Amino acid sequence: MSEDMTKATESVANGTKITAQVDYREFAKDTASVIWGDCLAVLKQTVPDASVDLIFADPPYNIGKRFADFRDSWPSDEDYACWCEAWLAFCFAKLRANGTMYVMASTQSMPYLDLYIRKHLTVLSRIVWHYDSSGVQAKSKFGSMYEPILHCVRNLDSYTFNGEAIQVEARTGAQRQLIDYRKAVPTQYNVTKIPGNAWYFPRVRYRMAEYENHPSQKPEALMERIILASSNPGDTVLDPFSGTFTTGAVAQRLGRHSISIEREVEYVKIGLRRLGISRIFDGEELKPLDKTYERRNGKAKHDIGKSDQRSLFE
Ligand SMILES: C[S@@+](CC[C@H](N)C(=O)[O-])C[C@H]1O[C@@H](n2cnc3c(N)ncnc32)[C@H](O)[C@@H]1O
């Protein structure tokens, strides 16, 4: 962060002071806005209350990952919970009366975040995003192969859910089309359905076109399901922890407005390029990742480095 972005402000959550960066820089074009800064300060200062239809929050998980200059590690679970409650409280305030929020967290911290969130929103679904991995995840326990996602709404009587937009195949196990003879007029069983709460999407891999250099990029397919289900064209989608700006990119493709906040400048540059806002940042040309598929000693060169998607608990 540049020197002019290092002044501190304080916000209070549950009686505990949280320090955040005051300054921010906003870059916008058409329906997309990228804000470089600490989400606590940005949410406090720039986003009007009750103005957002959908929030997707994928914060650092407190598991020691490195996000550019930021180390994802708090002194204790209590400190981490306190920080989460501060940004969650801002998010709750930004949601419209019929708004929806999705929150991701590690399996360890989701139980206590769930307790806090359900005091303010109704949790409609506890979703499991699971994936596979060719690598060994753990040697003396069952490796972590899923991440929890809470689907919450402000008002149980009025919220957006476009079930028809996210249909998946309804597998009956039969090869031929089955007829339901219990109906007055026998009809064919539905061949599509709304997905259940266990979602399989592959993690973003180096060779995938959407891959960016970030340790926990979420797949576009995951964001597409969330945005299609819980917002309408023209709605505003907010992501306080944008990383590679997957939320903003998918929102843009689906005709939604987006506000994407990110603290690390290296990732902000990805957002400016990915959302087509700018090709230049402070004189630097923003180019897509130059991928190499060269093999060294039988191993792909990118496997040797540490930039690829990795297990949650490595
Ligand atoms: C789990 S990643 C989000 C990944 C994102 N969903 C994607 O698809 O790429 C969390 C991101 O939050 C950023 N971050 C950490 N603390 C932040 C803060 N206080 N305000 C804004 N961004 C922050 C990190 O730099 C990191 O890129």
The ligand as an SDF file (V2000), in Angstrom:
LIG
                    3D

 27 29  0  0  0  0  0  0  0  0999 V2000
   -9.7300  -15.6920    0.1760 C   0  0  0  0  0  0  0  0  0  0  0  0
   -9.1270  -14.3480   -0.7730 S   0  0  0  0  0  0  0  0  0  0  0  0
  -10.4650  -13.9490   -1.8480 C   0  0  0  0  0  0  0  0  0  0  0  0
  -10.3980  -14.7010   -3.1630 C   0  0  0  0  0  0  0  0  0  0  0  0
  -11.4710  -14.2890   -4.1460 C   0  0  0  0  0  0  0  0  0  0  0  0
  -12.7880  -14.7220   -3.7400 N   0  0  0  0  0  0  0  0  0  0  0  0
  -11.1550  -14.8120   -5.5470 C   0  0  0  0  0  0  0  0  0  0  0  0
  -11.9970  -15.4920   -6.1620 O   0  0  0  0  0  0  0  0  0  0  0  0
  -10.0610  -14.5540   -6.0240 O   0  0  0  0  0  0  0  0  0  0  0  0
   -9.1530  -13.0190    0.3890 C   0  0  0  0  0  0  0  0  0  0  0  0
   -8.6170  -11.7140   -0.1500 C   0  0  0  0  0  0  0  0  0  0  0  0
   -8.8670  -10.6920    0.8260 O   0  0  0  0  0  0  0  0  0  0  0  0
   -7.8100   -9.7420    0.7850 C   0  0  0  0  0  0  0  0  0  0  0  0
   -7.8510   -9.0090    2.0810 N   0  0  0  0  0  0  0  0  0  0  0  0
   -7.3410   -9.3780    3.2710 C   0  0  0  0  0  0  0  0  0  0  0  0
   -7.6520   -8.4780    4.2210 N   0  0  0  0  0  0  0  0  0  0  0  0
   -8.3870   -7.5230    3.6120 C   0  0  0  0  0  0  0  0  0  0  0  0
   -9.0120   -6.3220    4.0700 C   0  0  0  0  0  0  0  0  0  0  0  0
   -8.9490   -5.9500    5.3450 N   0  0  0  0  0  0  0  0  0  0  0  0
   -9.7050   -5.5700    3.1690 N   0  0  0  0  0  0  0  0  0  0  0  0
   -9.7720   -5.9420    1.8710 C   0  0  0  0  0  0  0  0  0  0  0  0
   -9.1870   -7.0550    1.3640 N   0  0  0  0  0  0  0  0  0  0  0  0
   -8.5120   -7.8450    2.2360 C   0  0  0  0  0  0  0  0  0  0  0  0
   -6.5730  -10.5900    0.5590 C   0  0  0  0  0  0  0  0  0  0  0  0
   -5.5260   -9.8240   -0.0070 O   0  0  0  0  0  0  0  0  0  0  0  0
   -7.1090  -11.6800   -0.3900 C   0  0  0  0  0  0  0  0  0  0  0  0
   -6.8680  -11.3500   -1.7430 O   0  0  0  0  0  0  0  0  0  0  0  0
  1  2  1  0
  2  3  1  0
  2 10  1  0
  3  4  1  0
  4  5  1  0
  5  6  1  0
  5  7  1  0
  7  8  2  0
  7  9  1  0
 10 11  1  0
 11 12  1  0
 11 26  1  0
 12 13  1  0
 13 14  1  0
 13 24  1  0
 14 15  1  0
 14 23  1  0
 15 16  2  0
 16 17  1  0
 17 18  1  0
 17 23  2  0
 18 19  1  0
 18 20  2  0
 20 21  1  0
 21 22  2  0
 22 23  1  0
 24 25  1  0
 24 26  1  0
 26 27  1  0
M  CHG  2   2   1   9  -1
M  END
$$$$
